[in-house]
Amino acid sequence: MPAGVVSIAEKRRGFWSLLEVARPGERPVPYGILLAGDGADNWTMRLRGPECFDDLDETDLDVLNELGPDLQLKARAMGGNGLLASLEDSLSGFLRISDREMIAYSNAQQAVDRLFDEHVDSEIRRFVTHLPLYALRAAATKFGEGMEVREEAWVRAPENLHLTGDLFAAHVVGRSMEPLIPDGAVCIFRAGVRGSRAGRYLMIEKFDETDFAARYTVKRYARTGAFSESEERDMPIRLEPLNAGFEPFELTSDQFRVVAEFVQVLYA
């Protein structure tokens, strides 16, 4: 199982259950994790895909295909704990649910992914279900300088993200990109930035920065004016934080390099 990412965020409490698929004459197969929390984490889940079964009849396959969206709709209407109670009262045939267990967590999706790895599917399928996790410096070395760097772990990727070999996860420390990127977040990036960089959120390395804590950073790439690609080498590039408490700065193209583009926050 991949190493967990420790969060210093305040612990929350909720209840989780294991969802199973049961067929006559066969042992139940773990299918997903359901977590009912409070506040913004009212409902979080991760389910396996129906493709993990190669011999389902059409009716059962339709049930599994519609299950995820159906649970999301019901969670919004009933609340997470209400939905767990409803499932406990109604599921007993093809789909079964375990007794709920209490859990303390800092990040709901991270907690669900950990439980999914423990109880449903522990296999790490690189760039299929998981992405490599790096520190910013390690990511910049691997994807900027092409040197071999060992990943800290492999983390489970979002279900709706198509994985390719240029994607990776990295720790981002600092408040300059809040609220988009909270301090300490694990974010997904794509190496090899192509096309216009204007307005995009980029991981960069500043060459003249000796403090490694500040050498690798994420900022919004903004132009100081309209100029051609050939002129860009000599013109300063404005790099902007999102947090108004931090100042933007300008660098010319020979003072920094772009490592990757921010895709989304994985765990905050």
N, C-alpha and C positions, 0 to 999 in steps of 0.2 A: 504494500500500500504506500502511495506517495506520502512524503512528509507533510504534515500540516503547516499552515501558515499561522503563526501566533498573532492574535489581535489583542490590542490593549483596550479595545472598546468595552463599554459597560456590558456586562452579561445580561441577557434576557432569558426568559423562561417560556417554554412551550411544551407541546406534546407531539411525539412522532409515532407513526405506525408503519408496519411493513405490509405492503400490498402483494398478494400472491395470486398466481393463476393455478387453478386446480382442475384436473381432468380425471374422469373416472378411471380407477385402476392405476393411477400414477401419483407420485409424490408431488405436492405443490411446488411450483417454481417461483422463486422470488422475482417480483416484477417491478417494484418501485418503492420509494420512500415518500411518505406524506408527513408534512410538518405543519402543525397549527400553532401559531404564535400570537402575539399581541401587536397592536399598533400597525406599523408599515409591514411587518412580517406576518400578517394575518394568515397567509397560506403560501407555502413553498413546497415544491415537489420535484422529483426526477423519476421518470419512467423509462424502462427499456423500450426499444422499438419492437413492433410486432414481428419484425424479421428474425427475431431470436427463436421463433417457432416456425418450422418448415412444413408442418402438417396440420395446421389449423383449418377447420372448415370456414366457409365464407361468412357465416353468421358470427362466429367467434372473432374472426379477423376484423370484421366491421366494428365489433364492440371495442377492441383494443385501439383501432384507428381513431375512434371518436372519444375515447376515454379522457385523454389529456384536456382537450378543449372543454369537454363537458364538466370536468372537475373544476376547472378554472372559473367557468360561469357560475357554478353552484357555490363556490367559495366566496365569490363577490356578493352573491345574494344572501347566503346563510352565515357567512363568517367561517373561519377555519375550524373552530371547535364544534360549531353546529354541523358542519359537513362531516367531520369525523364521527360524531354521534349518529348521524343519519346512515353513514356507511356501516357502522357497527351493527345497526338494527336491520340493515337490508341485505348485506352481502353474505352469502353462504354457499353459493354454487360454484360457478365458473370463476368468479373473483372472490377472494377472501381477504380479510383484514385482521391483523394481529391486535392484541390488546395494546392500548396506547401506553407509552412510557414518557416520563418527564425528562426534559433535557434543558441544560443551560448552555447558551451559545452567544457569540458576539455577532456573527454574520449568519443569517438563515440559510442562504444558498451554500455557503461553505460547510455548514453543519449537515445539510442534506447530502451534499456530495461525499462527505466523509462516511456517513451512514450507508450510502449507496455502495461505496467501495467495500465496506465491511460486510454488508448483508445481502447485496444483490449481485454485483459484478465487480470483482477485484482485478480483472485483467486490464493492463495498460496497453492500449493499442495506439502507438505513437502516430500522431497527426491524423488519427481517425476519431478517437474519443478524448485524447489527452494532448496537451502542449507542454514544452519544456519551460521551466521556471528559472529565471536568472535574476541576479542583482543587476542594476543598471550598468555598472562598470563591466561586468562579465558579458552582458548583452552587446554592449558597444564593441568589445574586443572580438566577439564571435562574428557579429553581423557587419561590423565596420572594417576590421582588419583581417578577417578571414582566418583567425587563429582558432584552434580547437579549444573549447572551454567546456568543462563539465557542468551540466545543469544541476541545480539544487534538488529538483524533484520534477515529476511529471504531474501536472494538475488537470483535472477534468474540465473540458471546455464547455461553453454554453451549447445547448442542444440545437439552436437555430443557426450556428455559425459553421460555414463550410471551411474545413481545415485544409491548409496547404503548408508546405515546408518552410515558407517564409514567415509564418506566424509564430509568436512566442509570447510568454508571459514574463513580466518583470515587476519588481517592487519599485514603487515611486514614493520617495520620502520628501516631505515638505508641503507647505500650504499654498504655494504660489498659484496652483491651478485649481484651487477650490472655487466653486462647489463641484466642478466637473470631476476632478480627481482629488478625493480626500487624502489627507496625510496618511501614509502607510498603506495605501491601496495596492492591490495586485491588479495590474492592467494588462490587456492584450495589445500587442503591437504587430505591425507588418513591416518587415525589412524590405529594402529596395524601393525607395519612394520614387515614383515615376510621375511625369507630367508636371503641371504647375504646382508649386508649393504654397502659393498665396492662400492665406486663411486656414491652412491645415495645422493640426496639432502634432508637433514633431519632437522626437527624442534627438537631442543633439549632444555633441561633444565639443567643449570649448578648449582649444589647444593651449592657450596661455594660462589656464587655470590650474594651479598646483594643488589646490584643495580638492581631493577626489569627491568630497561630498557635494561640491558645487560644479565640478567639471562636467558631469553628466546630468542633464536636466530635460524637462519637457516644457515646451513653450509654443505659443501660436506664432507662426511664421507670417510676417507682414512686410510688404514692400514700403519703401519711403517715397516711391514715385514710380511712374511708368518708364521702363527702360528695357532695352533689348537684352537677350540672353548673354551676348558678348560683353555688354556693359555691366552686367550683374557682378562680374568678378571684382570690379573696382568700387561698386556702389555699396554703401552700408545697408544691411538688412535689419529691420526692426524685429526683435523677438519679444513677444508680449506675454506677461502672466495674465491670468483671468481674475485673480484676487487683487482688488484695488489697493490693498496694503503693500503691494510689491511694485517696484519700478520696472518698466521695460528697459531694454538696452539694445545697442546696435553693434553689429559685427560685420566685417567684410567676409567674403566667401573663403578667404585664406586663413581666417581666424577660427573657423569651426567646420564641422562636417555633420551632415544629417545621417543618423543611424537608421531610424525607422519612423513610422507614422502610428500615432495612437488610434486604436480601433474602438475599444470599450473598456469599462471597468469590469473586472471579473469579481473581485472581492474587495469591499470597502471596509 
